[in-house]
């Protein structure tokens, strides 16, 4: 998965969220990860500017499943999330 996929999920979260004050940044990070998990589940992550382009089209179902498992682990485990953020 490219960094552009992450940025696309971030842009989508920004579009859907009004309050980006510092006290909500953690919640919005979780929102970005939730958007990624959903996209990986469906195999569809539309390009931010060209919605007919699927950014996940080059990944196999095995790849999307493995990536979804990683994202799900981050969403499900505070310890796992903190470990990644400390790196």
WODA-V698832 format. One record per backbone hydrogen bond with DSSP energy under -0.5 kcal/mol. CO is the residue of the C=O (numbers start at 1). NH is the residue of the N-H. E is the energy in kcal/mol with one decimal. If there is no record, write none. Layout:
CO;NH;E
CO;NH;E
//
This chain:
2;5;-0.8
2;6;-1.1
3;7;-2.5
4;8;-2.6
5;9;-2.2
6;10;-2.1
7;11;-3.0
8;12;-2.3
9;13;-2.1
10;14;-2.6
11;15;-2.3
12;16;-1.4
13;17;-0.8
14;17;-0.8
18;20;-0.8
21;24;-2.2
22;25;-1.0
24;28;-2.2
25;29;-2.3
26;30;-2.0
27;31;-1.8
28;32;-2.4
29;33;-2.2
30;34;-2.4
31;35;-2.3
32;36;-2.2
33;37;-2.7
34;38;-2.4
35;39;-2.4
36;40;-2.8
37;41;-1.9
38;42;-2.0
39;43;-2.0
39;44;-1.2
45;55;-3.1
49;51;-0.6
50;47;-0.7
50;53;-2.6
52;54;-0.5
53;47;-3.0
53;55;-0.7
54;57;-1.5
56;59;-1.9
60;64;-2.5
61;65;-2.1
62;66;-2.4
63;67;-2.7
64;68;-2.5
65;69;-1.9
66;70;-1.7
67;71;-2.5
68;72;-2.9
69;73;-2.2
70;74;-2.0
71;75;-2.4
72;76;-2.0
73;77;-1.5
76;78;-0.5
77;81;-2.4
78;82;-2.7
79;83;-2.2
80;84;-2.0
81;85;-2.4
82;86;-1.6
83;87;-0.6
84;87;-0.9
//
